[in-house]
Amino acid sequence: MIAQHSPAVRAFDKRVIARLFRGNTRFGFTPNTKISVDADSVVCRVSNVDITQRSCELTFGSRKRTLTGREANEVGATAATAGVPSEGAAGSSIESISKLRCTIDPNEIMQKAGGGANCNFETGQ
């Protein structure tokens, strides 16, 4: 999901990642090629009063992108699944990571053996 909003990821690579996340693994990809996805920070907020209110702010260098609704929910849920702790503050639940760096190997993902995506990040802002 982060890759789709990164200004540093090529349009072709964004399409490859989108296909993979839709479950489509029946296509060719250049052997020994990986896709890098980086973000300086990702901060997601969910209201614990109005649970329909959710947003994530993605920072890529000087560029920022705000996601809301379903897109924010997907990023927040992925962060929670990855073990990012949630913090509470004034009616909100906040998940934040910094220095996100993911390496995606489409050919390894296509093998369906549990590998192909490796991400490192720091929790908190």
N, C-alpha and C positions, 0 to 999 in steps of 0.2 A: 504494500500500500504506500509506503514512504517513497519508493522508487518512482511511482507515477507522478509525484509532485516535485521531484528533484530536478533542478535546472542542469545538473551535471550528467544525468543519465540520458544517453542518446534515445531518440524516439524509437528506433528499431529495438533497442534493449528493453524499453518500456513495454512494447508490444509482446516481446518474448516473455517477460515476467507476467504480464496480464494473462497470457495464454496458459502458463504454468499454473497460476492461481485459480484459473477456471477448470483445472484438471486436464487440460489438453496437453498430452506429452507425445503426440504423434506428428512430430515435425522435426526437421533437421536443424542442427545448430553447429556452428563451426567448432570442430574438436579443439580441446585444450584452450578454450576461451572462457573467461569468467566475466561476470558483470559486478562492478563495485557500486555500492549505494552508501552514501555518507550523509549524515545530518549533524549539524552542530548541537541541536537540541530538539527535543520533542516533549511538549508539556500538554497533558490531557486533563480536562476538568469535567466532572460529572456532578450535577447538583444532587444532593441527597434530600432535597425538599421537592424540587420539580425534576423528576427523573427523566423527563423528555429533553432536558437541557444538557447537552454535552458538546464539548469543543476540544480541538487540539491545535496547538500552534507549533508549526514546523519551522525551524530556522536552518537555512543553508547559507552560511556566510552572512552577507548583508540582506539577503532575500528572506522574506517570511511568507508563510502560507497558513491560513486558518481554515481548518476543516470543521464542519458541524454535522449533526445528525448521524446518518448511517456510516459515513466515512470516518467520523470521529470515534464512533462506537467500535468500528473494526480495528482502528489503531490502538485504542485503549484496551480492548480485549486481547489483542496480540501482546501488548506490553504486560498485561497481567499474567498471561500464559507464560511469558518469558521470565516471570518472577520479579518484575518491577514492583517494589512495595508501594502501596497507596497511602497517602497522608491526608488527613482531614484538616479543613480550615474553613471556618465561617460558612457552613452549609454546603461545602463542596468536598469531593474526594478528588485528590490530585495525584497523578502519576507523572513522573518526569525522568527523562534520561538525557544524557549529554554524550558527546563524542561517539555517536553511533557510526559504526563501520561494518557493513555486511558485504560478504563476498558470495555471490551466487554462481553456481556451476550448473547451468541448464542440463548439460549432458549427464551429470551425476544424478540430478533430480529425476531425469527421464528413466533412470534405471530402477526407480521405485524401491530403493533399498534403505531409505531413511537418511540419506545424506544429500549434500549439495548446497546447503545454506549454512553459513557460519557468520554469526554476528557478535560483535563486542561492543560494550557500551558501559558508561558509568551511570549509576542511579543518582537522582537528585539533580539540582540545577547548578 
